[in-house]
């Protein structure tokens, strides 16, 4: 299927004449509006088409106008010569006498020309500490399957902003599959509709507008988020690899860079730390061979609203000044201590939220999202609420505060951006009464404006998108971030499933995967240190523990594992991913990464439950079939697994529960 032509095909509009010219309106539409005079249909005709080329990118711009109303739509379709992805988005504007109400404004809405007896939809769903569960279901004739997420901030939990639609028999490495991922951090809605006879399948993707119509004033432009599409005739794996290549080269700010091995302070100290606690952690991660130290929550606030061990997460959000009692020499000194040890320095912030117990909330209560006639619903710590990102004054204040903090650390290299509250008080003092439904869209636009302004000031600073874990796992935030915190659940057993799901749409370099303590802090599960390393190595590996808690043997293994990861990091973070064995179908999981010229590959075999000397045979993929490769087990310490290559099949044996093995393949010269 020609994906560019599919994206260029007629945009489904409520009221547009169907191609045969019959007097019938399109009822299941991607664009619906109420004109200023109350009319509810659109009849658009193409008025112009332009094409431009910028390096590997080709963009087609299609202008359409209504036959009667001064209502215009501009559609964009962007493709690249170096990856199979296509982006598409829409601009809507008008010059009618009064406001127009948009009932639906999808980024992509088109029939897919691929006959199939069966159509299935794969998506990711979940909740806190249980992200990225893979779910797949059929779409029967005459049905519409809708996937929606309506939290407003942590929307990747309920239903991730991406899906795969398979046509006919399709699996991991075979069949026709369309991947659709929205570049949006707010509410989303994706739909798949089959005609009554199954002959036509329509696919829609855009923001969710069930909270009310968006009121668009004359002369203003409404721009939908971009939807990125990938078509594969080699199954779900082909979609994943296409999205991963596009993300690294054309989406993420530093997608082609190798991401550092860092230690985040959270599970190693939580709120209980002093300057010495942090410098001890720095010494520990330096000894391990790490490259960055990140200070998490608990460093800010002043006076009665200072963030400390007693108040924990109940005070201080919104007051982005260092807690002088806890860190008397300040963040600049702390960053200098990291740099003196050869480490880069990073910092945690949560700018979208505020505690009601803070100076910011006390001075600017009108900046908090709240409904005028209802009690204020409070979140985390019994005091957390969401700031009104639609208000320019709020964004200016946050930029000023953050810029001042960042300026105390000239070598700041990394920011962890957290978001721990949904929009549960959907009311804005800034927006007029008749524009309250605009909040859900305008909030995300305002968030992106703040992120873009901070990025422009410090383009070299890496950003992690965190939202109580994987709530910001989306390509909208990844326009401004280099990775996401995959889940607050750091149990490696659980992470096998979470990271498998995330990999359907997002590249390994974007997945933050940390080695943590055993028993695990969330599940209390005990697992070997090697298993924790092997699972973390399948993404951007890091640490979330206090190195002093490692025994001498564990420390020696960890140091060797860090050096191993540094060696294979280019293959894992920048290579093509092949999912060889699903944890949903086997008592183990297997992943394989292959570099661009197919000269190197890394294979992970990660055991789960029910393993008693289990023989494992996985069919390798992505290698050059005309060449031969050597096989070596790595990151194994004193214990090695018997393994051999039988043609393109890797055979080995797992020795028991939570056993794992990593193998490196190299082209024989």
N, C-alpha and C positions, 0 to 999 in steps of 0.2 A: 504494500500500500504506500502511495506517495503521501507522506504525512504533511508536507507543505501544502499540497493541493487540498487535502482534507481541511486544514486550518483555514485555507483561503475560501473554502466553499461557503455558500450562503449562510450567514449568521441567522439563527432561528429567532424570529421576532414575532411577538404577539400581534396578530392582525395582518401580517404580511401574506400576500397571495401565495398559495403553494405553486410549485413550478409549472404544473399543468394549466394554470390560469383559472382553475375553478374558484368559484366564489365561496371559499371556505377559509376560516382564519386558523392560524397556528395557535393551538391552545397550550401546548407544553413548550413554553418559549424560554429563551435565554435572556431576552430583553423585554421588559414590560414597563409601561409608563402611563400615568394619568396626566393629560395635557392641562394647561391652565384653565381651559374652558370645560373640563370634565370628560372629554373624549378619552377612550381607553385603548385605541388601536394605533398601530404604526404601519405605514407603507413606505418602505425605504427603497430608493433607487441609487445605484452607484453613480457618482458624479465625477470621480477621478481616481487614478491609480498611479502611484509613484514607486520607484524602486531605487534603493541606494546600497552602496557597498562600502564597508569599513573593515579592511583586513579580511579576516575569515568570515565576517558576519555580513549577511545579506538581509535587508529589511524591506518588506513590501507594505506600503501605506495605502489603504483603501478608504475613500471618502464616500459616505452615503448621506442622503437627505430625504426627509419625508416629502411625499407628493404635495401636501397641503400646508403643514405646519413648519415654522422655522426651527426645525429640530434636526440636529446633525449627529452622525455617528462616524467615528474614525476607528478603523480596525487596523491592527498591526500584526504582522507575522514576521518573525525573525528566525533565521536559520544560520548554521555554521558549516563550513567545509571540513572542519577538523573533529566534529562529533555529530551524532545522529539526532540531537535534540532540536526542538522547535519551540520558540516562545510565542505566545499570542496574548494580546490584551486589547482593551477597548476604551475609547474616550467618548463621552457623551456631553453635548452642550446644546444650548438653545437660546433663542431670543424672543420667546413668547412674552405676552404682556405681563404674566405673573409666573409664580413658581410652578415647576413641574415635579410631580412625585414619581420617583423610580420605585417600582415594586420588585423588580428583579434586574440585575445587571451582571450577567455571568462573564467571565473572562474567556471561556471557550464553550461553544454550544454548536454542535454539528452532528449530522449523521455519519456513521463510520461505515465505509463501503467494504464490508467483509462478511460474506454470507456464512452462517454457522447455525448448526442445530442447537447448540447450547452456548449461552453467554454467562460468564461468571465474573464476580467482582471480589477482588482481594483488597483488604484495608487493614490498618493498624488501629487498635483500640486499647484502652486500659485506664489506669488511675495512678495515684501516687504509689511509687515503689513497685509498680506492676505495669510499666509502659510497654508499648510496641508489641502487643499480642497480635499475632497474625490470624485474621478471620477471613474466610472465603465462603461465598454463597452464590447460588444461581439466580439469574433474573428470568422469570418465566414469561411466556408470551402475554402481552397486555399488561405487564407489571412495570412499576417504577420503583427502583431501589434507591433510597436516599441516604446519604451519609452526611451527618451534620455535627458541628461542634459549636457551642454557643456560650462558652465561658467568658470570652472577651479578652482574656490574657493567657491562661494556661490551656489553650485550645488543643494542643497536640495530645493531651491525655484522652479526652472523650472519643475523639476520632481524628487521627492525624490528617493533615491537609493534603493527602496524596492517596492515590488508589491505582490498581491495575485492573484492566478489563480484558479478560481472555475470550477469544472467539473460537469455539470448537474445542477439541481435545488439546490441552496445553499444560505444561508443567515447568519445572525449573529450567530445563535445557531444550525444550521443543514447543512448537505451537505459536500461534499468533496472539500477541499481547500488546495492548496499548497502556502505557504508563502516563498518568496525569498527576502533576504535583503543583499545588498553588503556592505562590510566593507571598504568603500572607500569615501574619501572626495573630490576627483576630478571628472572629467568627467565620466559619466556612460552611459551604454546602456543595456536595457533589452528587449528581444523579445519573442513573443509567435507565433508559426507557426503551422497552421493546414494543413494537407494534403488535396488534392482536394476532397477527399471523407469523410473527417472528422474522419477517423479511427486512425490517428496518430497526437498527439499534442507534439510538441517539445518546450522546454523552455530553453532560453539562458540568461545569466547574466554576464556582465563583464564591463571593461572600454570601453569608446567610443574612437574609433581610426579613425574617419572620418576626422580628421585634418591631417592625413598622417600616413604612416607606421612607426613602431618603428624599428630602426636600431639596431640589436643585434650583437655585435662583438664576434668573436670566444673566447671561454673560459669564457664568461660572462653568468650569469643566470638572466633570466627575470621571476619574480614571480608575478602572478596575485593576486589581492586582494582576500580575502576570501569571499565566499558567504555562508550565514547561511540559512538553509532550515528548515521548519517545515511543516509537513503534518497533517491535521486535518480532522476527519470525523464528527466533531461537529461544522462545520462552521467557519466563520472568527474569532469568539471569541476564538476558540481553537487555531488557529494560533497565535493570539495576546498573549494569556497566555503562550504558549510555548516559544515565542520569549522573553517575559518579564522575565521568569524564567531563561532562558539561559543568558540574558544580566546581570541580577543581580549577578548570580553565576559564570559566565565564561567569561565576557567581561569587564564590567566597573571596574576600579581600586578599588573603595570602594562601590561596588554595594550592599553589604549586610549591610552597615552601614546606620543608620538613618541620613538623610541630615538635616543640621541646618536651622532654621528660621533666615533669614538675612534681613538687610535693605541695599539696593543699593542706592547710593546717586544721581543717574542720574536725575530722574524726580523731586526730591526734591530740586535740586540746579542747575542742568546742569553745565555750566562752571563757574557760579558765586558763588564762595565760598571762605571763609577764613578758618583759623584754627578753629575759633570759630563756624562758620557754621557747620563744621564737628563734633566738639565735642558736639554741641547742638543736632545734629542728633543722636549721640551715646547715649546721655542722654535719648533721646526720645525712641529709640528702646530698651534700657535697661528697661525703665519704662513699655513698652509694653510686656516685657517678651522675647524679641528676643535674639538671641545667637551670632550674627555676624554682623559686619559693613563692607561694601565693598565700597571703594572709586573708583568712575568711572572716566571717561575722564576728562582731564584738569589739571593734577598734574605735568606735565613734561615739558621739554624744557628749553633752556637757551639763554640768550642774545636776539638778534634780532629775534630768532626763538622760543621764549618762548610761551607756550600755555596759553593764557589769554582770558579775556572777549572780547577784541577787535579782536584778531586773530581767536578765537574759533577753528574751525576744519581745518584751512588753513595752520597751521605751526606746526613744532615740531615732527611729527611722525618720528621715527627712532632714535631720541635723547633721550634715556631712562635714563635721569638724572632728579632729582627732580627740579621743578621750585622754586628756593630759595626765590624769592620775594613773591610768593603766600604762600609757606609753609616754612617759615624761619627756623623752628626747625626740618624739615625733616620728612621722612616717618617713621623712627625708633621711633621718639617721638610720632607720630600719632598712630602707632601700640601700643605703650606703653599706651597711653591714653585709647585705646579700651580695652586692657587687664586689666587695672586698674578698669574698669567698669564691668569686668567679661565677656567681649565680645571677640570673635575671630576677626581677621582682614583680609580683602581681598583687592585686588588691580586689577584694569583694565589695560590691555595692548593690543596693536595691532601690534604685531611684523612682520606680513607678509607684511605690507604696510609701505610706507614712503611718507612724503610730499616733493615735490620738493623744498619747502622752509624749509630746515632743514640742519643741519651741515653734517649729514650722506650723503644726496644727493649731497651736495656741494663737499664733499671730495671723494665720490665714485660714480660718475654718471654712471659708467659701471656696477654697481650692480643693476640697475633698469631694469626691463623687458621693452624692446623697440625694434621695428623693425628698421633696419638700414636706410631704405630709405623712411620712413614715419614720419609725425609729431607725437609727443607724445600725445596720448589721455589722458586727465586728468579727474579724477573722483571727489569724494566728496570734496567740498570746493574749487574746481578749481585747486587743487594742489596734489591730492592723486594719487599715482601709486603703483605698486606691485613690491616687491623685488624679485630678482632671487634666489629662494630657491634651484635651482639645483647647485648653486655655494657653495662649502664647506667654502670659506672665508666669505660669507654672513652669513651662519649658525653659524660659529665660533664667528663672531662679535656679533650677536644677543645673543648667549648664554653668552658671556662675559658680555655684557651690562646688561642683565636680571639677571644673577647671582649676579652681583655687587649690583644691586638694591635690590634684594631679601635678600642679606646678611645684609643689613641695618635693616632688620626686622626679627630677629631670630624666632619670633612667627608667621610669616606669615602662614596663614591657607588656603588661597583661592586665586585663580587667575581667573579673567574673561578674556578670550582670544577672542578678537574681530577680525573681518575681513570684511572690508567695501568696497571692490572693486573686481570686476571680472577681469580676465585676458583679457584685451582688447588690450594690446600691446604684442602679442605673439612672442617675439624675445629675445634670450639670447645671451649676449656677451660671456658667458662662454662656451656654446655649439658650436661645429663646424657647418659650414653652412649646411652640409649634415645631421646633427643630430637635426635640429630645430624642427621637429615634435615630437622628444623625450621629448620636454619641458613639455607637458601636464601630462605625467606619472612621469617624474623625479621630477617635482615640488612637487607633493604630497609625493613621497618617501622622498625627502629632508625635507619637513615639518614634517613628522613622525619621521625622525631621530632627528630633533631638539626637538620635544616634548618628545621623549623617553629619550634624554640626560637630559633634565630638570626634567623629572619624576624620573630618577634614582638618581639625586642629592637630590631631596626632595620628596620622595615617599609619605609622609603624606599630602602633599598639595593637596587640592581639586581643580579641574579645571572646569570652565564652558566654553562650546563651544558656542561662539556667532559669528554670521556673519550677521550684520545688522538685527538681530533677528534670525530667524530659519534657516539661510543658512547653518549652520553646523549640522543640525539634521540628523546625520548618524552614523552608528556603526563603521566606520573607525576612526572618531575623538573620539568616546566614548571608544576606547581602551586606550585613554590617559586622558579622562575627565570623570567627574561624573554626568554631566547634560548638557543640552543645554538651551540656552535662546530661548524659544518657539516662541516668536514674539515680535517685538517692539510695536505691537498693544496690549495695556494692557486693552482695553475696555472689561469688563467681558462678555458682550453680544457676541462680536466677538470671545472672547476666548473660549466660549462654543463650537463653531464650530472648531476652530483651535486645541484645545486640544482633541476634539473627533477624529479628523483626525490623530493627532500625536499618539494617543493611539492605533491606528491600529497596529503599529509596535514597539512603544517605551514605556517603563514602566513609571509609575507615578513618581517614584523617580528621573527620568532623566529630567522631565519637570519642568522648573523653571516658577512659576506662582505667580505673585506679586499683592498685594492689592495696588491700586493707588488712586489718587485723583478723585473727581467728581466735575465739569464736567471732563470727561476723556481728557487727553492732545492730543490724536490723533483724536478722533471722536467727541469730545465735548458732548458726551452722558452723561446724569445724571442718576446715578443708586444708590440704597440704599447701605449703607456700608455693611449690612449683605449679600447682593447679591455678592458684590465684594469679601467678605471673603469666601462664600460658593464655588464660582467658583475657587478661588485660592487654596482652601483646597483639590481639586481633584488631585493636583500634589504636587510638593515641594513648600510649601507656603512661601512667603516672602513679603517684602514691598518695594515700590518705591515711597516714598512721604516724606515730612517733618512732623514728628509727631506733631510739634507745631501747625500745621494747623488743627488738630483734635479738635473738641469741647469737653467739659467735658463728655457729654453723649457718644460721639463717642469713646473717649479714654477708658471709662469704658467698652463699648462693645468690643472694640479691645483687651483689656487685657484679658477679659474672653474668647474671641475667640482663642487667642493664647494658652491659657491653654487647651482649648478643642482640638485644633489641636495636641498639644503635646501628648494628651492621645490617639487620634486615629491615629497618625502618623505611628506607626508600621503596622497597618492594611492597610492604604492607600499606603504607600511607599513600603511595602514588600508583600502585599497580592495579590491574584488573582483578575483581573478585569473582571467584567461582564457588558457589555453595554446593558442596559435594554430598553431604548427608545431613538431613534435617533432624533437629532434636525433637520435633513433633512426631517423627516416624521411627526413631531409633533410640536406643539407650546411650547414644553418643551423638556428637555433632562434628562435622568436618568442614573446614573452610580452606580455600586455596587462593593465594595471591600470586599473580604473574606480572613481571615487569614488561615495559613497552616492547622491548626487542625479543622477548621470550627467552632470554638467556638465564634468568633466575626465577625461582618460584619458592614459596614457603607454604607448607601444608600443616594445618592444625587439626589434631584429633582430640576432642574434649569429651571425656567420659561423664556419664550422668548416673542413673540408678541401674540396678540389676546387672552389674558387670562382675562376672566371676571368670576371669581369664578369657574374656570375650574376644574372638577373632574378628578383626575389622578388615574389610576390603572396600576401598573407595576408588572409583574410576576417576583418574586425573583429567583435567581439562585445561585448555588454553596454551598448551605447549606446542612446539613445532613438531609435527608428526614425522618429519624427515630427519630429525636429529635425535641424538641420544643424550641422556642426562645422568649425572651422578646423583646419588642419594645419600644424605648424611643426617643423622638425628642430632638436633641442637637443643640447648637449654635443658640438658638432661641430668646434670650433676653426676652422681655415682650410679644412678639407675638408668639402664638403657633398655629399649624395646627392640625385640627381634623384628626386623622389617626387610622387605624386599620389593623390587619393582618387577611385576609380571606383565610385560608389555606396557600398557597405560594404566595398570591397576597397582595401587599401593596396598600391600598386605602387611598387617602388624597385629599385635595382640595387646589389649588393655588388661591391666593386671588386677583391677578392682574398682570399687566406687571412687569417684573423683580422681581417677588416674587420667593422665593426659600425655600426649607426645607431640613434638614439633619436628618437622623434617624440612631440610633445605635441599632443593634441586638446583643443579648448575649444569649448564651446557658443556658437554665434553668438547674440548678444543682439539 
